[in-house]
């Protein structure tokens, strides 16, 4: 019922928000005499702020059209590589007509960025993606808003999340021989599970996995977010935050944790900071400071755009990660795609290098929560396991902004390059018998492959 009430309120508010947007433009129009007065600036700013507070925030776009590599502009084409009911594997394909640049691009490592499914869209990692594109082939998980997924598409559980990650890793290994995985926040747990299960089966695992600001062991330095999940019963969450999607959406009837409730929780964590930010935006509009005003718009266009999470997935995450601590206690069983229950044993991982990243001031995943992965992955050689704590960085600072670009990104690139090189050395050291057994492609197939790869990477 609450979801229906929210949608009714939003529908009623929408025409007023549209009017406020129109009025803000009228009072800011140079053709209007009042726009040149202080009163006109104040009225326009007030209407603009009302519009920003009342509008409906839709899913943002990544909007990465091009990047520059060593002075050469590289065009970016974003496309869906694999489409699943609850997730798309999205690729950022790079194009160049310069032969030397193209050869350089083709030799670069493949990276799968696993975005969080915890309220915001994958576009929250736009800065992460753009930075990584300079030296890597980049793919990202783009999770669906559960209210857009029809009931006939089936259920979505935490096990399905793990299965998706395994499928995406296997796909990239088949396409490029191997890959590196970066998980940000919430997916550190299911990514570690996916790689563990692959290792336990004797399958090829990624060359490296980077885990950033995630609740591997939520018992360590619990934050306000952790405490809420730990101190409320699972039945409390089911009775108080789970609702059915209204009839006007494709996913009508699906049980979800609504995005608008998650957004309320985000704001409630720092209400004074958000209030000050909106007031500063109002003052910037009056002063005509378009640069700061635009920065505010860009941030809140992303921050206010939230998605619904499937109830089964959400409740199982609360239970598995924050209440029963199944991963660190060694009691987590995951159902595979063929219905078999498999125990998650991170100690089975041997050939995948591990980098963990934490922010000194992270108020979402406390100190030591991500670093706990090192104790679980006890079979990884010490020389292949690294931890980075970023001084002065909060949760968002480890994957976006100045500290990401100056501290975290260079370290990840160095880490990936190091283990990409190790992989090449191992490949060159394979037996002569194996090398001789390899078949040489025919002239026809080689020509076809050459034509297809001429200008893309």
C-alpha positions in Angstrom: 0.0 0.0 0.0 2.9 2.4 0.8 4.3 2.0 -2.7 0.9 2.9 -4.2 0.6 5.9 -2.0 4.1 7.1 -3.0 3.3 6.7 -6.7 0.1 8.6 -6.2 1.9 11.4 -4.5 4.6 11.5 -7.1 2.0 11.7 -9.9 0.2 14.6 -8.1 3.5 16.4 -7.6 4.7 16.0 -11.2 2.7 18.8 -12.9 3.8 21.2 -10.2 7.4 20.2 -10.7 7.0 20.8 -14.5 5.5 24.2 -13.8 8.3 25.1 -11.5 10.9 24.2 -14.2 9.0 26.4 -16.7 8.7 29.3 -14.2 12.4 29.1 -13.3 13.3 29.6 -17.0 10.8 32.4 -17.4 12.3 34.4 -14.5 15.8 33.7 -15.7 15.1 34.7 -19.3 17.2 37.8 -20.3 14.2 39.0 -22.4 12.3 39.5 -19.1 13.1 42.8 -17.3 12.7 41.1 -13.9 15.5 38.6 -14.7 18.0 41.4 -14.3 16.9 42.2 -10.8 17.8 40.5 -7.5 14.2 39.6 -6.9 14.1 37.8 -10.3 17.2 35.8 -9.5 15.7 34.7 -6.1 12.3 33.7 -7.6 14.0 31.8 -10.4 16.3 30.0 -7.9 13.4 29.1 -5.7 11.4 27.6 -8.6 14.5 25.8 -9.8 15.1 24.3 -6.4 11.5 23.2 -6.1 11.8 21.5 -9.5 14.9 19.6 -8.4 13.3 18.4 -5.2 10.0 17.4 -6.9 11.1 15.9 -10.2 11.3 12.2 -11.0 14.9 11.0 -11.4 15.3 8.4 -14.2 18.2 6.1 -14.8 21.2 8.2 -15.9 23.4 7.3 -18.9 27.1 6.6 -18.7 27.6 9.2 -21.4 31.2 8.2 -22.2 31.6 9.2 -25.9 35.4 9.2 -26.1 38.6 9.1 -24.1 42.2 10.2 -24.8 45.1 7.7 -24.8 48.6 9.2 -25.3 47.1 12.2 -27.1 44.9 10.1 -29.5 41.1 10.4 -29.2 39.4 7.0 -28.9 35.7 6.7 -29.7 33.6 4.7 -27.3 30.7 2.6 -28.3 28.5 1.3 -25.4 26.7 -1.9 -26.1 25.0 -4.9 -24.4 27.1 -8.0 -24.7 24.9 -10.4 -22.6 21.3 -9.7 -21.6 19.8 -11.5 -18.5 16.4 -10.8 -16.9 18.0 -8.9 -14.0 21.3 -7.8 -15.4 23.1 -6.8 -18.6 26.8 -7.3 -19.2 27.6 -4.0 -20.8 30.8 -3.4 -22.9 32.5 -0.2 -23.7 34.1 -0.9 -27.1 37.0 1.3 -28.2 37.5 2.4 -31.8 40.5 3.8 -33.5 41.8 4.2 -37.1 45.4 4.6 -36.0 47.1 1.2 -36.5 49.7 1.7 -33.8 47.1 2.8 -31.3 44.8 -0.1 -32.3 47.6 -2.7 -31.8 48.2 -1.2 -28.3 44.5 -1.3 -27.4 44.2 -5.0 -28.4 47.1 -6.0 -26.2 45.6 -4.5 -23.0 44.0 -6.6 -20.2 40.3 -7.3 -19.9 38.5 -6.1 -16.8 35.0 -7.0 -15.5 33.7 -4.3 -13.2 31.0 -5.7 -10.9 28.8 -2.8 -9.9 26.7 -2.8 -6.7 23.1 -3.9 -6.6 22.3 -1.8 -3.5 20.1 1.0 -4.5 21.9 3.0 -7.2 22.5 2.3 -10.8 25.8 1.1 -12.3 26.3 4.6 -13.7 27.5 5.5 -10.1 30.8 4.0 -11.3 31.1 6.2 -14.3 34.4 7.7 -13.1 35.7 4.2 -12.4 34.8 3.0 -15.9 36.2 6.1 -17.7 39.5 5.8 -15.9 39.9 2.1 -16.5 39.1 2.5 -20.2 42.5 4.2 -20.8 44.4 1.0 -20.2 41.9 -1.8 -20.4 39.1 -3.5 -22.2 36.1 -2.8 -19.9 32.9 -4.6 -19.2 30.4 -3.8 -16.4 27.4 -5.4 -14.8 24.3 -3.1 -15.3 21.7 -4.4 -12.8 18.0 -4.0 -13.7 15.4 -2.1 -11.8 13.3 -4.9 -10.4 10.0 -3.0 -11.0 10.7 -3.3 -14.8 11.2 -7.1 -14.7 7.9 -9.0 -15.3 6.9 -11.8 -12.9 7.1 -14.3 -15.7 10.9 -13.7 -15.9 11.2 -15.6 -12.6 12.7 -15.0 -9.2 16.0 -13.4 -8.3 18.0 -14.7 -5.4 21.5 -14.1 -4.0 22.4 -17.5 -5.6 21.3 -16.1 -9.0 23.6 -13.1 -8.5 26.6 -15.5 -7.9 25.6 -17.6 -10.9 25.5 -14.4 -13.1 29.0 -13.5 -12.1 30.3 -16.9 -12.8 28.6 -16.8 -16.3 30.1 -13.4 -17.1 33.6 -14.5 -16.0 33.4 -17.7 -18.0 32.2 -15.7 -21.1 35.2 -13.3 -20.9 37.6 -16.2 -20.4 36.2 -17.9 -23.5 36.5 -14.7 -25.5 39.9 -13.4 -24.3 41.4 -16.5 -22.5 41.2 -14.8 -19.1 40.2 -11.6 -17.3 40.5 -9.5 -14.1 37.6 -8.7 -11.8 36.9 -5.5 -9.9 34.1 -5.5 -7.4 32.9 -2.3 -5.6 31.1 -2.4 -2.2 28.2 -4.9 -2.1 29.4 -7.3 -4.8 32.7 -8.1 -3.1 30.8 -10.9 -1.2 29.1 -12.6 -4.2 32.2 -12.1 -6.4 34.4 -13.9 -3.8 31.8 -16.6 -3.7 31.8 -17.0 -7.5 35.6 -17.2 -7.8 35.7 -19.6 -4.8 33.1 -22.0 -6.4 35.0 -21.9 -9.8 38.2 -22.8 -7.9 36.6 -25.6 -6.0 35.4 -27.2 -9.3 38.9 -26.9 -10.7 37.8 -24.3 -13.3 40.0 -21.5 -14.5 39.7 -18.5 -12.3 40.4 -14.8 -13.1 44.0 -13.6 -13.1 43.2 -11.1 -10.3 40.3 -9.8 -8.2 40.2 -6.4 -6.7 37.7 -5.8 -3.8 36.9 -2.3 -2.8 35.0 -1.2 0.3 32.9 -4.3 0.7 31.4 -6.1 3.7 33.4 -9.3 3.5 33.3 -9.5 7.3 30.6 -7.1 8.5 31.5 -7.9 12.2 34.6 -5.8 12.0 34.2 -2.0 12.8 30.4 -2.1 12.2 29.0 1.1 10.7 25.5 2.6 11.1 24.5 0.6 7.9 25.8 -2.6 9.4 24.1 -2.0 12.8 20.7 -1.5 11.2 21.0 -4.8 9.4 22.4 -6.6 12.4 20.0 -5.3 15.1 16.7 -5.8 13.3 15.2 -9.3 12.7 14.7 -10.6 9.2 11.0 -10.6 9.8 11.2 -6.8 10.6 12.7 -6.1 7.2 10.1 -8.3 5.5 7.2 -6.6 7.3 8.5 -3.0 7.1 10.5 -2.4 3.8 9.1 -5.0 1.4 6.2 -4.0 -0.9 4.7 -5.1 -4.2 5.2 -3.1 -7.4 2.1 -1.2 -8.4 0.1 -2.0 -11.6 1.6 0.7 -13.8 5.0 -1.0 -14.1 6.1 -4.0 -16.1 7.0 -5.8 -12.8 3.6 -5.3 -11.3 3.1 -7.7 -8.3 6.8 -8.4 -7.8 8.0 -8.1 -4.1 10.7 -5.5 -3.9 12.6 -3.2 -1.5 11.5 0.1 -3.2 14.1 2.6 -4.4 12.3 5.5 -2.8 12.7 3.9 0.6 16.4 3.3 0.0 16.8 6.9 -1.0 15.1 8.1 2.2 17.6 5.9 4.1 20.6 7.4 2.2 19.4 11.0 3.0 18.6 10.1 6.7 22.3 9.1 7.2 23.4 12.7 6.6 20.4 15.1 6.6 22.3 18.2 7.5 24.8 17.7 4.7 22.1 17.4 2.1 20.2 20.3 3.5 23.3 22.5 3.3 24.0 21.3 -0.2 20.6 22.3 -1.5 20.8 25.7 0.3 24.3 26.3 -1.3 22.7 25.4 -4.7 20.0 28.0 -4.1 22.7 30.6 -3.3 24.8 29.6 -6.3 21.8 30.2 -8.6 21.2 33.6 -7.1 24.9 34.6 -7.6 24.9 33.1 -11.1 27.6 30.6 -10.2 26.8 28.2 -13.0 29.8 25.9 -12.5 29.0 25.0 -8.9 25.3 24.8 -9.7 26.0 22.3 -12.5 28.2 20.2 -10.2 25.3 20.0 -7.8 22.9 18.9 -10.6 25.2 16.2 -11.8 25.8 14.8 -8.4 22.1 14.7 -7.5 21.0 13.4 -10.9 23.0 10.3 -10.0 22.4 10.2 -6.3 18.6 10.6 -6.5 18.2 8.0 -9.3 17.5 4.7 -7.4 16.2 1.3 -8.4 14.0 -1.3 -6.7 15.7 -4.5 -5.5 14.0 -7.9 -5.7 12.9 -8.9 -2.2 14.3 -12.4 -2.2 17.8 -11.1 -3.1 17.6 -8.3 -0.6 16.5 -10.4 2.3 19.0 -13.1 1.6 21.8 -10.6 1.5 20.7 -9.2 4.9 20.7 -12.7 6.3 23.8 -14.1 4.7 26.1 -11.1 4.9 25.0 -9.1 7.9 23.3 -11.5 10.3 24.6 -15.0 9.9 28.0 -14.0 8.4 27.9 -17.2 6.4 31.0 -16.4 4.2 33.4 -15.8 7.1 32.0 -18.7 9.2 32.4 -21.1 6.3 28.8 -22.2 6.2 27.5 -20.6 3.0 26.0 -23.0 0.4 25.1 -21.6 -3.1 22.7 -23.3 -5.5 24.3 -23.7 -8.9 22.5 -23.3 -12.2 21.8 -27.0 -12.3 20.3 -27.0 -8.8 23.3 -28.4 -6.9 24.2 -26.9 -3.5 27.9 -26.1 -3.3 29.9 -24.9 -0.3 31.8 -21.6 -0.7 35.5 -22.2 0.2 37.7 -19.2 -0.5 40.7 -21.2 0.6 40.4 -23.1 -2.6 41.5 -20.0 -4.6 45.2 -20.4 -5.5 45.9 -18.8 -8.8 44.0 -15.5 -8.6 45.8 -12.5 -7.1 44.0 -10.4 -4.5 43.9 -6.7 -4.0 41.7 -5.2 -1.3 41.0 -1.4 -1.0 39.5 0.4 2.0 38.9 4.1 2.7 40.1 5.5 6.0 36.8 7.4 6.5 34.4 4.9 5.0 31.1 5.1 6.8 29.5 2.3 4.8 32.0 -0.6 5.1 34.1 -0.2 8.2 37.8 -0.6 8.6 39.0 -4.2 8.2 35.8 -5.5 6.6 37.3 -5.8 3.1 40.8 -6.7 4.3 39.2 -9.8 5.9 39.3 -11.4 2.4 43.0 -12.1 2.9 42.4 -14.4 5.9 39.7 -16.3 3.9 41.9 -16.7 0.8 44.6 -18.4 2.7 46.0 -20.4 -0.3 46.9 -17.3 -2.3 50.6 -16.6 -2.1 51.6 -13.7 0.1 53.4 -12.1 -2.9 50.1 -12.1 -4.8 48.0 -10.5 -2.0 48.0 -6.7 -1.4 46.0 -4.3 0.7 45.6 -0.6 0.2 44.1 1.9 2.7 43.4 5.3 1.2 44.0 8.1 3.7 41.2 10.6 4.0 38.9 8.7 1.6 35.2 8.0 2.4 33.2 5.3 0.7 32.7 7.1 -2.6 36.2 8.4 -2.6 37.7 5.0 -3.3 36.0 4.6 -6.7 35.2 8.2 -7.7 36.8 11.6 -7.5 40.4 12.9 -6.9 41.5 10.1 -4.5 40.3 7.5 -6.9 42.2 9.0 -9.8 45.4 9.9 -7.9 45.7 7.0 -5.5 43.5 4.0 -6.1 43.4 3.9 -9.9 47.2 3.9 -10.4 47.5 1.1 -7.8 44.9 -1.1 -9.5 46.5 -0.6 -12.9 49.9 -1.5 -11.5 48.4 -4.6 -9.8 46.6 -5.8 -13.0 49.6 -5.2 -15.2 51.8 -7.2 -12.8 49.6 -10.2 -12.9 48.8 -9.9 -16.6 52.6 -10.1 -17.2 52.9 -13.2 -15.0 50.2 -14.8 -17.1 52.1 -14.1 -20.3 55.3 -15.6 -18.9 53.4 -18.8 -17.8 51.8 -19.0 -21.3 55.2 -18.8 -23.0 56.5 -21.5 -20.7 54.0 -24.2 -21.9 55.4 -27.4 -23.3 56.5 -27.8 -26.9 54.1 -30.6 -27.3 51.2 -28.3 -26.5 52.5 -25.6 -28.8 52.9 -28.1 -31.7 49.4 -29.4 -31.1 47.9 -25.9 -31.7 46.4 -25.6 -35.1 47.3 -22.7 -37.4 44.2 -20.8 -38.7 43.5 -21.1 -42.4 44.2 -18.1 -44.6 40.5 -17.6 -45.1 39.7 -17.5 -41.3 42.8 -15.3 -40.6 41.6 -12.8 -43.2 38.1 -12.7 -41.8 39.4 -12.2 -38.3 41.8 -9.5 -39.5 39.0 -7.6 -41.2 36.6 -7.8 -38.3 39.3 -6.5 -35.8 40.7 -3.8 -38.0 39.4 -0.8 -36.1 38.1 -2.0 -32.8 39.4 -3.2 -29.4 
